[in-house]
Every structure is written in structure tokens, then in C-alpha cells.
Amino acid sequence: MTYGVQVMLDVAGVLPDFEIEALEAAGAVRSTLALEPGQIQPASLDLRLAEDAYRLRASFLPGRDRAVVDLLQDPGVHLHRIDLTEKGTVLETGCVYLVPLQESLRLPSGLAARANPKSSTGRIDVFTRLVTNRAKAFDEVPTGYSGPLYLEVSPRTFPIMVRPGDRLAQIRFKRKKPETLKEKVVSIDLQPEPGRPAGYRAKHHSGVVDLRGIGAHEAGQFWEPVYPRNGRIVLNPEEFYILVSRETVKVAPDEAAEMAPIAPELGEFRAHYAGFFDPGFGMNKAGSRAVLEVRSRDVPFILEHGQPVAKLIYEPMSARPRGLYGGQGSNYQGQGLKLSKHFAG
């Protein structure tokens, strides 16, 4: 079946999989290599690293009148270029990299986009942000944008091994902003079953996480379990935790959701890096809970069982997607407390 880009131009909402396919067929989404199976998700497109990376002196935004490639010629902006085409290149913690992506855009008027780290990226504490030419904000692609895409990558806890084609981020396309948005507050579960941890804290000075090493890393070398006392834990400043929501989260087939990365009124910590929840998430019989990537800020912070930690914001889809989350071998459908797919067990 062929879906034309013009079919639903007046329908507001997040674009589903078949409309993303139509964008690619019409040249609004372009790539140096053909899109791969599974790259188009129910409500998003996975973005792939290209063949090189730039080690930055510091993060930057191009601003209104500048292209990214011009700034990369400035020795005050980038330190050196890195070839990613070897068997594997390690990106070190504490460093900031800018990586050109294989995908580029030529969006029609009225269509904008927003990017976010993939779930597996956030769960290993890799901070990513999309950058475009003339960008005044990270992760936002304005309506009508035409040009390349770049990904800022900053491993915070574990060094990572990357190669061309690796997918660290995803992008959603949106037509018109809905008049009303539905919100749901998510709280923390700190009363696990007896003998079970409530979460995990990342170890310092661990090994490298190979992004293509699915189930290939021993969790105990990277994580230590967190056991609450009387339903309470203390977050140490600048340490990284994997925790889980008390509630199950459901996203209906006709809507998409995004978790706000931080809600200052709920506490001085970041509760989620990878915020996209696709249509169909949690629609399995037992439901799925939200795994939370938590980093405290400048001071120790007490979390108690049932304490609100984040907000889910729901938006309508412009149409029901052809496929739903969980129908493509999704890694996190039906999840409880769960580390990223890179770890065994």
C-alpha cells in the first residue's frame, strides 16, 4: 500500500510509521544508506551514526546564522576528528563528541521534529542531544528545516564502543501542536519483594560497554544493587541510578507519550534521559512499568516510596500506526526493574 505525504496534512499529531515511510519515499527524510529493517518504529525513526566523530572542546549551539560544518573548522571548537570505521572506537567518559548522522531532513512546511535518546542509550548513562544548522535549541528541528543532522554524545559513567550505523537516538515528526495535552505523574517504587533490589547504582571505573554486545556484559561488573531501608534511599550527588516506577504505564494505540527529563518542582534530580514511549507500550496483559534513569544534582537527596519523580506527557497520533510497540521484538515490553539490553540476566 502506498501512503502519500499529502494525505493527512491537516491532521495534527505525531506521525505514525507509515507516514514516516512516506516522508522517506518523498525525499523529506534522506540517508546516505538505505533505511534498515526496524529503523522505523511505531512513532519514531532511529538515527544512525555516520563514519566520523569530532571530539569537542565544549558543547555548543550554532545559533541563528551558522552551519555546524563551519564551526567544526574552528580549532577553538573541536580538538580532533575520529574515524569510526575501525572495528570499534571507544568514546571516553567526561568527553563531548559531535557525530554526523547518516540521516538528513528536508521537511515540508508545517512539519517539525523532536529527538530523544533511545531507551538503551539512557540506561547506560550516555547523554545525547540532536544538533542542526542554525539551531537555537537542542533536540528541536523547526518546521521546514532542510539540512544535515548531528548528534552530541557524552558518555557519563561508562565508556562506550561505537561503530558507523549504531543507533543512539530517535526522532519524532509532529504536525501542529495539539490544543490540550494529557499528563500523568509517575512515582518511585522503593518497596520491592523481600530480598530483591529496588534499583541499581553504576560502579565507577568499570569496563567499556560495546553497543553491539547485546547481553554480552556481566551486570555485576558495572552495577551494584540498591536496597532501601524503610522504603527510603539516599541519592548521592552525581551518581547514576536505575530505578523503576511504582505504577504501570500504558500508551494507547492512538497516542504517544514523552517523559519530561526533569520536573524541578519534584526534586533536584534528573529522572529520565530517554523520554519517548511508543503507541502500544504497556498494553500487554500485565502492563509495563517505566524504568527511570536518575542522577542527583549538587546535594544528597532522599527518595521515599511513592514519591512523585517525573511526568508523562501524552500527545495524539495523527493516525494509528501500522505496528505497535511490542510487536517487533521490543526489548522492554512488560518490563519491571530492568537494565539495558547490553547486560546479561
C-alpha positions as CSV (number, residue, x, y, z in Angstrom):
1,M,0.0,0.0,0.0
2,T,1.3,3.5,-0.8
3,Y,0.7,6.4,1.6
4,G,1.1,9.9,0.2
5,V,2.7,12.6,2.2
6,Q,-0.2,14.9,1.3
7,V,-2.9,12.6,2.6
8,M,-3.1,13.8,6.2
9,L,-1.6,17.3,6.1
10,D,-4.5,18.7,8.2
11,V,-4.4,16.1,10.9
12,A,-2.5,17.2,14.0
13,G,-0.3,14.8,16.0
14,V,2.7,12.6,16.0
15,L,3.3,10.9,12.7
16,P,3.0,7.1,12.6
17,D,5.3,4.6,10.9
18,F,3.6,4.6,7.5
19,E,3.7,8.4,7.3
20,I,7.4,8.2,8.2
21,E,7.8,5.8,5.3
22,A,6.0,8.2,3.1
23,L,8.4,11.0,4.1
24,E,11.3,8.9,3.2
25,A,9.8,8.0,-0.2
26,A,9.1,11.7,-0.9
27,G,12.7,12.7,0.0
28,A,11.8,14.6,3.2
29,V,13.9,12.0,5.1
30,R,17.2,11.2,3.4
31,S,20.0,8.9,4.2
32,T,23.5,8.1,2.8
33,L,22.5,4.4,3.1
34,A,19.1,2.8,2.7
35,L,17.0,2.6,5.9
36,E,17.3,-0.7,7.7
37,P,14.6,-3.1,8.9
38,G,13.3,-2.0,12.2
39,Q,14.7,1.5,11.9
40,I,11.2,3.0,11.6
41,Q,9.4,2.5,14.9
42,P,5.6,2.9,15.5
43,A,6.1,6.7,16.1
44,S,9.7,7.5,15.5
45,L,12.8,6.9,13.3
46,D,16.1,5.6,14.7
47,L,19.1,7.7,13.7
48,R,22.4,6.1,12.8
49,L,25.9,7.3,13.3
50,A,28.0,8.1,10.2
51,E,31.7,7.4,9.7
52,D,33.4,10.0,11.8
53,A,33.2,11.9,15.0
54,Y,34.6,15.2,16.4
55,R,36.0,15.5,19.9
56,L,34.7,18.9,21.1
57,R,36.4,21.3,23.4
58,A,32.9,22.1,24.7
59,S,29.3,21.7,23.8
60,F,27.8,24.4,21.6
61,L,24.7,25.6,19.7
62,P,25.3,27.0,16.2
63,G,22.9,29.9,16.6
64,R,20.7,31.7,14.1
65,D,23.1,32.2,11.2
66,R,25.7,29.4,11.4
67,A,26.1,25.9,10.0
68,V,27.7,23.2,12.1
69,V,30.3,22.3,9.5
70,D,31.6,25.9,9.6
71,L,32.0,25.8,13.4
72,L,33.9,22.5,13.1
73,Q,36.6,24.3,11.1
74,D,37.3,26.4,14.2
75,P,40.1,24.9,16.4
76,G,38.6,26.6,19.3
77,V,35.5,24.4,19.0
78,H,36.8,20.9,18.2
79,L,40.0,19.2,19.2
80,H,40.4,16.4,16.6
81,R,38.5,14.2,14.2
82,I,38.0,10.4,15.0
83,D,37.5,7.7,12.4
84,L,34.7,5.4,13.4
85,T,35.2,2.9,10.6
86,E,37.7,0.7,12.5
87,K,36.4,-2.4,14.2
88,G,35.2,-0.3,17.1
89,T,36.0,3.2,18.5
90,V,35.8,4.0,22.2
91,L,34.2,7.2,23.3
92,E,35.5,8.1,26.7
93,T,33.6,9.4,29.8
94,G,33.8,13.0,30.6
95,C,34.3,13.9,26.9
96,V,31.9,15.6,24.4
97,Y,31.7,14.3,20.8
98,L,29.7,15.5,17.8
99,V,28.9,12.8,15.3
100,P,27.3,13.4,11.9
101,L,24.3,11.2,11.3
102,Q,23.5,9.2,8.2
103,E,20.1,10.7,8.0
104,S,19.3,14.3,6.9
105,L,16.0,16.1,6.5
106,R,14.1,18.3,4.0
107,L,10.9,18.8,6.0
108,P,7.8,20.3,4.4
109,S,6.2,23.4,5.9
110,G,4.1,22.6,8.9
111,L,6.1,19.6,9.9
112,A,8.6,19.8,12.8
113,A,10.6,17.1,14.7
114,R,12.0,16.3,18.1
115,A,14.7,13.9,19.1
116,N,15.5,11.9,22.2
117,P,18.0,9.2,23.3
118,K,16.9,5.6,22.8
119,S,16.0,3.7,25.9
120,S,19.1,1.6,25.8
121,T,21.2,4.7,25.5
122,G,19.7,6.4,28.5
123,R,20.1,3.3,30.6
124,I,23.9,3.3,30.3
125,D,24.1,7.0,31.1
126,V,25.0,8.2,27.7
127,F,23.8,11.8,27.2
128,T,22.8,12.6,23.6
129,R,21.4,15.7,22.0
130,L,20.5,16.4,18.4
131,V,22.1,19.4,16.7
132,T,21.1,21.1,13.4
133,N,22.3,24.0,11.4
134,R,21.3,27.4,12.9
135,A,19.9,25.6,15.9
136,K,18.9,27.7,18.9
137,A,17.8,24.7,21.0
138,F,19.0,21.1,21.2
139,D,16.8,18.2,20.0
140,E,14.3,20.5,18.2
141,V,14.0,20.6,14.4
142,P,11.9,23.5,13.2
143,T,9.2,23.3,10.6
144,G,10.6,23.3,7.1
145,Y,14.2,22.5,8.1
146,S,16.5,21.3,5.3
147,G,19.9,20.1,6.1
148,P,22.1,17.6,8.0
149,L,21.7,16.2,11.4
150,Y,24.4,15.8,14.1
151,L,24.4,14.0,17.5
152,E,26.2,15.3,20.5
153,V,27.3,12.3,22.5
154,S,28.7,12.4,26.0
155,P,29.2,9.1,28.0
156,R,28.7,10.0,31.7
157,T,29.5,6.7,33.5
158,F,30.7,4.0,31.1
159,P,33.0,4.4,28.1
160,I,31.2,3.0,25.0
161,M,32.4,1.3,21.9
162,V,30.7,2.6,18.7
163,R,30.7,1.9,15.0
164,P,29.0,3.5,12.0
165,G,25.3,2.6,11.9
166,D,24.9,2.4,15.6
167,R,21.6,3.9,16.8
168,L,21.8,6.1,19.9
169,A,18.9,8.4,19.3
170,Q,15.5,8.6,17.7
171,I,13.4,11.3,16.1
172,R,9.6,12.0,16.1
173,F,7.8,14.0,13.5
174,K,4.9,16.2,14.6
175,R,2.3,18.1,12.6
176,K,0.7,21.0,14.5
177,K,0.7,21.3,18.3
178,P,-2.4,19.9,20.0
179,E,-4.6,22.3,21.9
180,T,-4.5,20.1,25.1
181,L,-2.0,17.6,26.5
182,K,-2.7,14.9,29.0
183,E,-0.3,14.4,31.8
184,K,0.4,11.6,34.3
185,V,2.7,11.9,37.3
186,V,4.9,8.9,37.9
187,S,6.2,7.9,41.4
188,I,9.0,5.7,42.5
189,D,8.8,2.1,43.8
190,L,11.1,1.6,46.8
191,Q,9.3,-1.4,48.3
192,P,10.5,-4.4,46.3
193,E,9.8,-8.0,47.1
194,P,11.9,-9.3,50.1
195,G,15.5,-9.9,49.1
196,R,15.1,-8.1,45.8
197,P,16.8,-4.7,45.0
198,A,14.8,-1.6,44.3
199,G,17.4,-0.5,41.7
200,Y,21.0,-0.4,40.7
201,R,23.8,2.1,41.1
202,A,26.5,2.4,38.5
203,K,30.0,1.4,39.5
204,H,32.9,3.7,38.9
205,H,35.9,2.7,36.8
206,S,34.2,-0.2,35.1
207,G,34.8,-1.6,31.6
208,V,33.7,-0.5,28.2
209,V,30.1,-1.1,27.0
210,D,30.1,-2.3,23.4
211,L,26.8,-1.0,21.9
212,R,26.5,-4.1,19.8
213,G,27.2,-6.5,22.6
214,I,23.6,-7.5,23.4
215,G,23.5,-9.5,26.6
216,A,27.3,-9.7,26.4
217,H,28.2,-7.8,29.6
218,E,28.2,-9.1,33.2
219,A,25.9,-6.8,35.1
220,G,27.9,-7.2,38.4
221,Q,31.0,-5.6,36.8
222,F,29.1,-2.4,36.1
223,W,26.3,-2.2,38.7
224,E,25.7,-2.7,42.3
225,P,22.2,-3.4,43.7
226,V,20.4,-0.8,45.8
227,Y,18.4,-1.9,48.8
228,P,16.1,0.6,50.5
229,R,15.7,1.0,54.3
230,N,12.1,1.6,55.4
231,G,11.2,2.5,51.8
232,R,13.9,5.1,51.5
233,I,17.2,5.6,49.7
234,V,19.6,8.5,49.5
235,L,20.8,9.6,46.1
236,N,24.5,10.5,46.1
237,P,25.4,13.6,44.1
238,E,26.4,13.0,40.5
239,E,25.9,9.2,40.8
240,F,23.7,7.3,38.3
241,Y,20.9,5.0,39.3
242,I,18.4,2.7,37.5
243,L,15.1,2.7,39.4
244,V,11.5,1.8,38.4
245,S,8.1,3.4,38.7
246,R,5.5,2.3,41.2
247,E,2.8,2.5,38.5
248,T,2.4,0.6,35.3
249,V,2.4,2.9,32.2
250,K,0.1,2.4,29.2
251,V,0.2,4.2,25.9
252,A,-2.9,3.6,23.8
253,P,-2.5,2.9,20.0
254,D,-3.7,6.4,19.1
255,E,-1.3,8.3,21.3
256,A,2.4,8.7,22.0
257,A,4.0,9.8,25.3
258,E,7.1,11.5,26.4
259,M,8.6,11.7,29.9
260,A,9.8,15.1,30.9
261,P,13.5,14.8,31.6
262,I,13.2,16.8,34.8
263,A,10.5,18.5,36.8
264,P,12.2,21.0,39.2
265,E,9.2,21.1,41.5
266,L,9.5,17.3,42.1
267,G,13.1,17.4,43.3
268,E,16.7,18.4,42.3
269,F,17.5,15.4,40.2
270,R,17.1,14.2,36.6
271,A,14.6,11.3,36.4
272,H,14.8,10.3,32.8
273,Y,17.1,10.7,29.8
274,A,15.2,8.7,27.1
275,G,11.7,10.0,27.2
276,F,9.8,8.5,24.2
277,F,7.1,5.9,24.8
278,D,5.6,4.5,21.6
279,P,2.0,3.6,20.9
280,G,1.2,0.2,22.4
281,F,3.8,0.5,25.2
282,G,2.4,-1.3,28.3
283,M,-0.6,-2.7,26.5
284,N,0.5,-6.2,27.4
285,K,-1.7,-8.1,29.9
286,A,0.4,-7.5,33.0
287,G,1.4,-3.9,32.0
288,S,4.8,-2.4,31.9
289,R,6.5,0.0,34.3
290,A,8.7,2.9,33.5
291,V,12.4,2.4,34.1
292,L,13.9,5.7,35.4
293,E,17.4,6.9,34.7
294,V,18.1,9.0,37.8
295,R,21.0,11.4,38.5
296,S,21.0,13.6,41.6
297,R,22.4,17.1,41.4
298,D,24.6,19.0,43.8
299,V,23.4,17.6,47.2
300,P,22.4,14.2,48.6
301,F,18.7,13.8,48.0
302,I,16.3,11.4,49.9
303,L,13.8,9.4,47.8
304,E,10.9,7.7,49.5
305,H,8.5,5.0,48.3
306,G,5.6,6.6,46.3
307,Q,7.3,9.9,45.9
308,P,6.5,11.6,42.5
309,V,9.6,11.8,40.3
310,A,8.5,12.6,36.8
311,K,5.7,13.5,34.4
312,L,4.4,11.6,31.4
313,I,3.0,13.9,28.7
314,Y,0.6,12.3,26.2
315,E,0.1,13.5,22.6
316,P,-2.4,12.3,20.0
317,M,-1.1,10.4,16.9
318,S,-2.1,11.8,13.6
319,A,-3.2,8.2,12.8
320,R,-2.9,4.8,14.4
321,P,0.4,3.2,13.4
322,R,0.6,0.1,11.4
323,G,2.7,-1.6,14.0
324,L,2.6,-1.1,17.8
325,Y,5.3,-1.3,20.4
326,G,5.9,-4.9,21.5
327,G,5.1,-6.2,18.0
328,Q,8.7,-6.0,16.7
329,G,10.6,-7.9,19.4
330,S,10.8,-4.9,21.6
331,N,13.3,-5.2,24.5
332,Y,11.3,-3.5,27.2
333,Q,7.6,-4.5,26.8
334,G,6.3,-6.0,30.0
335,Q,9.3,-4.7,32.0
336,G,9.8,-4.2,35.7
337,L,13.2,-3.1,37.0
338,K,15.4,-3.8,34.1
339,L,18.9,-2.8,33.0
340,S,19.7,-2.1,29.3
341,K,19.8,-4.9,26.7
342,H,23.6,-4.9,26.9
343,F,23.6,-6.8,30.2
344,A,23.1,-10.5,30.7
345,G,20.3,-11.6,33.1
